[in-house]
Amino acid sequence: MAHDGPAIELAALSKNYGRKVGVDRLDLTVEQGEVFGFLGPNGAGKTTTIRCLTGLLRPSGGRVRVLGLDPVADHRRLAPRLGYLPGELRLYPELTGEQTLRLLGDLQDAPTTRRRELCERLGLTTADLGRPVREYSRGMKQKLGLVQAFQHDPELVVLDEPTEGLDPLVQEAFFALLGDAAAAGRTVLLSSHVLPEVQRVCRRVAIVRAGKLVAVRAVAALREERARRVRLLLPDGQGGRDLGRAERWSPQWHGHEVRLLVPPHELVAELREILAELPVLDLSVEEAGLDEAFLDLYRRPVEEAQVRS
């Protein structure tokens, strides 16, 4: 049954483990057709949030709707429309790859129309699928996990650290799958700590810290608003010198080369004045990546960093 509203709606979602807070009043909306990034270090609350929205955990408070359904109360109706790759993939070691995909397809209760295509694209051969999973490498298990998440062509796919253990060629095949999913109007929630891959495929990201939502931003805006990387090359013997006013830009020395993180509003006027005071031989300015934006937000208090888009 089609759903007209957002793919994911979390309103004041909370999950406690006794006295320990896993997620604290988290609000988040993911629209249909988005490839949406979900960022945070270990222990930030990403996996707890994912388990709540896939129906594996019952929230302590708040409201969760996935494709318009309650993931716990409506789990049987939601399962055929949802694909999920957990961050810690555990499979039955005695089953073959083929038996594993068939079992998980039966549990999803939906036709697995894409199984053969996905196995070919990710490099799982007929011989591979005939072997017991206990003989699989970590990368092969991850490929099997990706196939089971996409094999029934779900409306929403939730992926927790999906590229763990994948070699570069398989990673490219995975990114192509995400592109196909987006083109077909499917929704993907991509939870990861690998910032370049999130920057590559996601238009918007949510950043969580200590169970709280820090920011929901467009990737382009997040990069635009954060510091630029400025590299200065100074003469020999000048490495490590005091940079005066530029010391506030977090200098990192590599011999007689120093790298600075300069806020965009200070890039032209103030940087030009400071350069006039230093014996600079060469310089370069690079666009900030999501790494810098992420670290910048994490250095600030949660209340100060919280922004929306």
C-alpha beads as a LAMMPS data file, in Angstrom:
LAMMPS data file: protein, C-alpha beads

309 atoms
308 bonds

1 atom types
1 bond types

-500.0 500.0 xlo xhi
-500.0 500.0 ylo yhi
-500.0 500.0 zlo zhi

Masses

1 110.0

Atoms # bond

1 1 1 0.000 0.000 0.000
2 1 1 1.461 3.345 -1.082
3 1 1 2.212 6.001 1.505
4 1 1 2.004 9.704 0.659
5 1 1 3.885 11.163 3.642
6 1 1 7.531 11.036 4.728
7 1 1 9.322 7.686 4.667
8 1 1 10.528 8.120 8.267
9 1 1 9.074 10.292 11.028
10 1 1 10.615 10.340 14.495
11 1 1 9.056 12.649 17.075
12 1 1 10.750 12.992 20.479
13 1 1 12.067 9.424 20.134
14 1 1 13.668 8.231 23.362
15 1 1 15.156 4.902 24.323
16 1 1 16.587 4.159 27.748
17 1 1 18.462 1.097 28.975
18 1 1 17.770 1.340 32.668
19 1 1 19.478 4.550 33.741
20 1 1 21.500 4.765 30.544
21 1 1 20.092 6.992 27.815
22 1 1 20.466 5.562 24.325
23 1 1 18.434 8.159 22.409
24 1 1 17.119 11.389 23.894
25 1 1 14.022 13.070 22.352
26 1 1 15.192 12.770 18.777
27 1 1 13.137 14.444 16.020
28 1 1 13.858 13.466 12.433
29 1 1 12.018 13.374 9.103
30 1 1 13.286 11.594 5.991
31 1 1 11.326 12.247 2.815
32 1 1 10.496 9.576 0.279
33 1 1 13.096 9.195 -2.452
34 1 1 15.981 10.547 -0.356
35 1 1 19.354 8.951 0.165
36 1 1 19.799 10.299 3.681
37 1 1 22.969 10.119 5.774
38 1 1 22.925 9.323 9.492
39 1 1 26.234 10.223 11.125
40 1 1 27.852 9.865 14.500
41 1 1 30.682 8.025 16.249
42 1 1 30.288 4.757 18.123
43 1 1 27.914 5.169 21.053
44 1 1 26.154 8.204 19.540
45 1 1 22.779 6.447 19.323
46 1 1 22.683 5.577 15.616
47 1 1 22.124 1.845 15.985
48 1 1 19.571 2.293 18.770
49 1 1 17.615 4.681 16.550
50 1 1 17.759 2.249 13.643
51 1 1 16.555 -0.639 15.794
52 1 1 13.599 1.480 16.923
53 1 1 12.580 2.394 13.390
54 1 1 12.932 -1.210 12.145
55 1 1 10.818 -2.570 15.016
56 1 1 13.614 -4.442 16.754
57 1 1 13.378 -2.217 19.838
58 1 1 10.337 -0.696 21.508
59 1 1 10.904 3.019 22.221
60 1 1 10.777 4.281 25.792
61 1 1 8.987 7.395 24.612
62 1 1 8.037 9.413 21.560
63 1 1 6.522 8.430 18.235
64 1 1 7.962 6.435 15.329
65 1 1 6.362 6.076 11.911
66 1 1 7.988 4.266 8.999
67 1 1 6.087 4.416 5.699
68 1 1 3.163 5.566 7.814
69 1 1 3.251 2.490 10.066
70 1 1 4.248 1.781 13.665
71 1 1 7.332 -0.481 13.335
72 1 1 6.344 -2.542 16.403
73 1 1 2.546 -2.741 16.166
74 1 1 2.530 -2.991 12.354
75 1 1 5.699 -5.029 11.933
76 1 1 4.148 -7.731 9.712
77 1 1 2.763 -5.127 7.317
78 1 1 6.006 -3.159 7.277
79 1 1 8.462 -6.043 6.778
80 1 1 7.763 -6.653 3.038
81 1 1 8.331 -2.940 2.331
82 1 1 11.533 -2.583 4.353
83 1 1 15.098 -3.719 3.689
84 1 1 17.643 -3.720 6.501
85 1 1 21.346 -4.420 6.779
86 1 1 22.457 -4.385 10.445
87 1 1 25.846 -3.086 11.452
88 1 1 26.698 -6.384 13.126
89 1 1 25.533 -8.937 10.579
90 1 1 25.054 -12.381 12.107
91 1 1 24.185 -15.307 9.876
92 1 1 23.588 -19.018 10.406
93 1 1 27.036 -20.531 9.708
94 1 1 25.683 -23.956 8.706
95 1 1 23.413 -22.595 5.955
96 1 1 24.678 -21.970 2.439
97 1 1 24.461 -18.503 0.932
98 1 1 21.501 -19.610 -1.210
99 1 1 19.670 -21.056 1.783
100 1 1 20.332 -17.863 3.748
101 1 1 18.854 -15.650 1.043
102 1 1 15.835 -17.939 0.691
103 1 1 15.220 -17.976 4.457
104 1 1 15.518 -14.200 4.781
105 1 1 13.310 -13.726 1.728
106 1 1 10.629 -15.876 3.353
107 1 1 10.877 -13.792 6.528
108 1 1 10.473 -10.614 4.467
109 1 1 7.306 -12.154 3.016
110 1 1 7.806 -10.530 -0.387
111 1 1 8.882 -11.826 -3.814
112 1 1 12.667 -11.707 -4.167
113 1 1 12.600 -10.478 -7.749
114 1 1 16.082 -8.930 -7.708
115 1 1 18.086 -11.730 -6.085
116 1 1 19.871 -13.050 -9.174
117 1 1 20.623 -9.570 -10.541
118 1 1 22.066 -8.415 -7.219
119 1 1 24.255 -11.486 -6.813
120 1 1 25.706 -10.880 -10.271
121 1 1 26.329 -7.181 -9.621
122 1 1 28.019 -7.812 -6.275
123 1 1 30.060 -10.774 -7.477
124 1 1 28.410 -13.665 -5.619
125 1 1 28.749 -16.654 -7.951
126 1 1 26.667 -19.829 -8.007
127 1 1 29.623 -21.623 -6.427
128 1 1 29.795 -19.002 -3.659
129 1 1 26.093 -19.376 -2.911
130 1 1 26.473 -23.149 -2.663
131 1 1 29.066 -22.904 0.119
132 1 1 28.203 -22.712 3.840
133 1 1 28.376 -19.224 5.291
134 1 1 31.006 -20.321 7.838
135 1 1 33.463 -20.463 4.914
136 1 1 32.702 -16.886 3.839
137 1 1 35.100 -13.998 4.302
138 1 1 33.860 -10.842 5.989
139 1 1 33.417 -9.172 2.615
140 1 1 31.372 -12.069 1.222
141 1 1 29.081 -11.996 4.254
142 1 1 28.590 -8.277 3.737
143 1 1 27.693 -8.846 0.084
144 1 1 25.162 -11.467 1.152
145 1 1 23.724 -8.953 3.620
146 1 1 23.351 -6.345 0.890
147 1 1 21.594 -8.798 -1.402
148 1 1 19.054 -9.715 1.277
149 1 1 18.400 -6.030 2.010
150 1 1 17.619 -5.201 -1.627
151 1 1 16.383 -8.518 -3.052
152 1 1 12.644 -7.808 -2.554
153 1 1 12.932 -4.278 -4.012
154 1 1 11.733 -2.544 -0.829
155 1 1 10.403 1.015 -0.644
156 1 1 12.822 1.852 2.177
157 1 1 16.294 0.427 2.774
158 1 1 18.102 1.012 6.082
159 1 1 21.836 0.357 5.906
160 1 1 24.084 0.393 8.978
161 1 1 27.785 0.662 7.991
162 1 1 27.136 -1.057 4.623
163 1 1 30.651 -0.863 3.130
164 1 1 32.453 -2.592 6.025
165 1 1 34.682 -5.292 4.576
166 1 1 33.959 -4.510 0.913
167 1 1 36.817 -4.124 -1.542
168 1 1 36.896 -0.987 -3.747
169 1 1 35.320 -2.653 -6.794
170 1 1 32.385 -3.964 -4.776
171 1 1 32.017 -0.563 -3.142
172 1 1 31.554 0.937 -6.599
173 1 1 28.850 -1.642 -7.340
174 1 1 27.193 -0.725 -4.043
175 1 1 27.176 2.994 -4.894
176 1 1 25.605 2.127 -8.244
177 1 1 22.854 0.275 -6.359
178 1 1 22.190 3.396 -4.313
179 1 1 21.998 5.457 -7.482
180 1 1 19.501 3.021 -8.974
181 1 1 17.433 3.074 -5.791
182 1 1 17.275 6.870 -5.825
183 1 1 16.377 6.936 -9.522
184 1 1 13.533 4.488 -8.845
185 1 1 12.147 6.707 -6.063
186 1 1 13.218 4.405 -3.251
187 1 1 14.361 5.793 0.103
188 1 1 17.705 4.915 1.693
189 1 1 18.854 5.677 5.239
190 1 1 22.629 5.291 5.253
191 1 1 24.262 5.149 8.677
192 1 1 28.019 5.431 8.504
193 1 1 31.170 6.866 10.035
194 1 1 32.905 6.913 6.626
195 1 1 32.353 10.565 5.821
196 1 1 33.541 10.655 2.171
197 1 1 31.033 7.991 1.136
198 1 1 28.184 9.863 2.815
199 1 1 29.282 13.066 1.104
200 1 1 29.303 11.211 -2.206
201 1 1 25.760 9.823 -2.151
202 1 1 23.656 11.836 0.305
203 1 1 21.947 15.177 -0.198
204 1 1 21.106 15.644 3.490
205 1 1 22.594 14.280 6.690
206 1 1 21.640 14.090 10.345
207 1 1 24.411 14.185 12.934
208 1 1 23.881 12.704 16.394
209 1 1 25.990 12.897 19.504
210 1 1 25.372 11.233 22.875
211 1 1 21.837 10.287 21.838
212 1 1 20.897 13.831 20.823
213 1 1 20.372 15.295 17.383
214 1 1 23.115 17.829 16.667
215 1 1 22.152 18.919 13.161
216 1 1 20.121 18.108 10.069
217 1 1 21.688 19.824 7.102
218 1 1 22.078 19.678 3.364
219 1 1 25.556 18.359 2.635
220 1 1 26.273 21.241 0.269
221 1 1 25.256 23.840 2.865
222 1 1 27.208 22.111 5.609
223 1 1 30.356 22.194 3.524
224 1 1 29.765 25.777 2.373
225 1 1 29.324 27.142 5.886
226 1 1 32.367 25.476 7.410
227 1 1 36.047 26.308 7.331
228 1 1 38.226 26.119 4.228
229 1 1 41.511 24.231 4.248
230 1 1 44.377 26.651 3.624
231 1 1 47.902 25.314 3.063
232 1 1 50.859 27.671 3.473
233 1 1 54.432 26.852 2.492
234 1 1 57.058 28.826 4.442
235 1 1 60.853 28.952 3.980
236 1 1 63.078 26.318 5.575
237 1 1 63.589 26.982 9.259
238 1 1 60.207 28.663 9.631
239 1 1 58.351 25.482 10.606
240 1 1 56.525 25.715 13.909
241 1 1 56.887 29.481 14.207
242 1 1 54.248 31.575 15.940
243 1 1 51.618 32.623 13.411
244 1 1 50.180 35.481 15.412
245 1 1 46.499 35.997 14.664
246 1 1 46.462 32.853 12.514
247 1 1 47.027 30.688 15.608
248 1 1 43.239 30.683 16.122
249 1 1 42.846 28.698 12.881
250 1 1 44.100 25.399 14.350
251 1 1 47.509 25.258 12.630
252 1 1 48.925 21.827 11.854
253 1 1 52.602 21.804 10.945
254 1 1 54.241 19.357 8.530
255 1 1 57.846 20.490 8.340
256 1 1 57.752 24.035 6.980
257 1 1 54.203 23.592 5.645
258 1 1 51.248 24.591 7.799
259 1 1 47.571 23.780 7.273
260 1 1 44.832 26.050 8.600
261 1 1 41.043 25.841 8.885
262 1 1 39.759 29.306 8.014
263 1 1 36.060 30.276 8.359
264 1 1 34.641 31.482 5.028
265 1 1 33.789 34.960 6.341
266 1 1 37.462 35.459 7.289
267 1 1 38.916 33.962 4.135
268 1 1 39.412 37.121 2.069
269 1 1 40.059 40.151 4.250
270 1 1 41.628 38.677 7.390
271 1 1 43.641 35.969 5.655
272 1 1 45.072 38.536 3.242
273 1 1 46.199 40.746 6.112
274 1 1 47.812 37.853 7.957
275 1 1 49.579 36.599 4.836
276 1 1 51.202 39.996 4.498
277 1 1 52.867 39.425 7.874
278 1 1 54.313 35.993 7.002
279 1 1 57.084 34.919 4.572
280 1 1 54.753 32.714 2.506
281 1 1 56.295 30.979 -0.517
282 1 1 53.152 29.271 -1.742
283 1 1 49.549 28.707 -0.715
284 1 1 46.464 26.758 -1.716
285 1 1 42.837 26.927 -0.622
286 1 1 40.614 23.856 -0.808
287 1 1 36.900 23.397 -0.352
288 1 1 36.084 21.942 3.051
289 1 1 34.925 18.358 3.159
290 1 1 32.241 16.842 5.330
291 1 1 35.026 15.721 7.695
292 1 1 35.768 19.304 8.752
293 1 1 32.096 20.177 9.108
294 1 1 31.481 17.085 11.196
295 1 1 34.419 17.746 13.516
296 1 1 33.503 21.416 13.803
297 1 1 29.993 20.547 14.956
298 1 1 31.316 17.998 17.413
299 1 1 33.688 20.498 18.990
300 1 1 30.797 22.804 19.864
301 1 1 28.193 22.390 22.632
302 1 1 25.078 20.515 21.455
303 1 1 22.800 23.502 22.057
304 1 1 25.046 25.809 20.006
305 1 1 25.528 23.330 17.165
306 1 1 21.888 22.388 16.656
307 1 1 20.677 23.570 13.264
308 1 1 18.078 22.457 10.760
309 1 1 17.569 22.463 7.013

Bonds

1 1 1 2
2 1 2 3
3 1 3 4
4 1 4 5
5 1 5 6
6 1 6 7
7 1 7 8
8 1 8 9
9 1 9 10
10 1 10 11
11 1 11 12
12 1 12 13
13 1 13 14
14 1 14 15
15 1 15 16
16 1 16 17
17 1 17 18
18 1 18 19
19 1 19 20
20 1 20 21
21 1 21 22
22 1 22 23
23 1 23 24
24 1 24 25
25 1 25 26
26 1 26 27
27 1 27 28
28 1 28 29
29 1 29 30
30 1 30 31
31 1 31 32
32 1 32 33
33 1 33 34
34 1 34 35
35 1 35 36
36 1 36 37
37 1 37 38
38 1 38 39
39 1 39 40
40 1 40 41
41 1 41 42
42 1 42 43
43 1 43 44
44 1 44 45
45 1 45 46
46 1 46 47
47 1 47 48
48 1 48 49
49 1 49 50
50 1 50 51
51 1 51 52
52 1 52 53
53 1 53 54
54 1 54 55
55 1 55 56
56 1 56 57
57 1 57 58
58 1 58 59
59 1 59 60
60 1 60 61
61 1 61 62
62 1 62 63
63 1 63 64
64 1 64 65
65 1 65 66
66 1 66 67
67 1 67 68
68 1 68 69
69 1 69 70
70 1 70 71
71 1 71 72
72 1 72 73
73 1 73 74
74 1 74 75
75 1 75 76
76 1 76 77
77 1 77 78
78 1 78 79
79 1 79 80
80 1 80 81
81 1 81 82
82 1 82 83
83 1 83 84
84 1 84 85
85 1 85 86
86 1 86 87
87 1 87 88
88 1 88 89
89 1 89 90
90 1 90 91
91 1 91 92
92 1 92 93
93 1 93 94
94 1 94 95
95 1 95 96
96 1 96 97
97 1 97 98
98 1 98 99
99 1 99 100
100 1 100 101
101 1 101 102
102 1 102 103
103 1 103 104
104 1 104 105
105 1 105 106
106 1 106 107
107 1 107 108
108 1 108 109
109 1 109 110
110 1 110 111
111 1 111 112
112 1 112 113
113 1 113 114
114 1 114 115
115 1 115 116
116 1 116 117
117 1 117 118
118 1 118 119
119 1 119 120
120 1 120 121
121 1 121 122
122 1 122 123
123 1 123 124
124 1 124 125
125 1 125 126
126 1 126 127
127 1 127 128
128 1 128 129
129 1 129 130
130 1 130 131
131 1 131 132
132 1 132 133
133 1 133 134
134 1 134 135
135 1 135 136
136 1 136 137
137 1 137 138
138 1 138 139
139 1 139 140
140 1 140 141
141 1 141 142
142 1 142 143
143 1 143 144
144 1 144 145
145 1 145 146
146 1 146 147
147 1 147 148
148 1 148 149
149 1 149 150
150 1 150 151
151 1 151 152
152 1 152 153
153 1 153 154
154 1 154 155
155 1 155 156
156 1 156 157
157 1 157 158
158 1 158 159
159 1 159 160
160 1 160 161
161 1 161 162
162 1 162 163
163 1 163 164
164 1 164 165
165 1 165 166
166 1 166 167
167 1 167 168
168 1 168 169
169 1 169 170
170 1 170 171
171 1 171 172
172 1 172 173
173 1 173 174
174 1 174 175
175 1 175 176
176 1 176 177
177 1 177 178
178 1 178 179
179 1 179 180
180 1 180 181
181 1 181 182
182 1 182 183
183 1 183 184
184 1 184 185
185 1 185 186
186 1 186 187
187 1 187 188
188 1 188 189
189 1 189 190
190 1 190 191
191 1 191 192
192 1 192 193
193 1 193 194
194 1 194 195
195 1 195 196
196 1 196 197
197 1 197 198
198 1 198 199
199 1 199 200
200 1 200 201
201 1 201 202
202 1 202 203
203 1 203 204
204 1 204 205
205 1 205 206
206 1 206 207
207 1 207 208
208 1 208 209
209 1 209 210
210 1 210 211
211 1 211 212
212 1 212 213
213 1 213 214
214 1 214 215
215 1 215 216
216 1 216 217
217 1 217 218
218 1 218 219
219 1 219 220
220 1 220 221
221 1 221 222
222 1 222 223
223 1 223 224
224 1 224 225
225 1 225 226
226 1 226 227
227 1 227 228
228 1 228 229
229 1 229 230
230 1 230 231
231 1 231 232
232 1 232 233
233 1 233 234
234 1 234 235
235 1 235 236
236 1 236 237
237 1 237 238
238 1 238 239
239 1 239 240
240 1 240 241
241 1 241 242
242 1 242 243
243 1 243 244
244 1 244 245
245 1 245 246
246 1 246 247
247 1 247 248
248 1 248 249
249 1 249 250
250 1 250 251
251 1 251 252
252 1 252 253
253 1 253 254
254 1 254 255
255 1 255 256
256 1 256 257
257 1 257 258
258 1 258 259
259 1 259 260
260 1 260 261
261 1 261 262
262 1 262 263
263 1 263 264
264 1 264 265
265 1 265 266
266 1 266 267
267 1 267 268
268 1 268 269
269 1 269 270
270 1 270 271
271 1 271 272
272 1 272 273
273 1 273 274
274 1 274 275
275 1 275 276
276 1 276 277
277 1 277 278
278 1 278 279
279 1 279 280
280 1 280 281
281 1 281 282
282 1 282 283
283 1 283 284
284 1 284 285
285 1 285 286
286 1 286 287
287 1 287 288
288 1 288 289
289 1 289 290
290 1 290 291
291 1 291 292
292 1 292 293
293 1 293 294
294 1 294 295
295 1 295 296
296 1 296 297
297 1 297 298
298 1 298 299
299 1 299 300
300 1 300 301
301 1 301 302
302 1 302 303
303 1 303 304
304 1 304 305
305 1 305 306
306 1 306 307
307 1 307 308
308 1 308 309
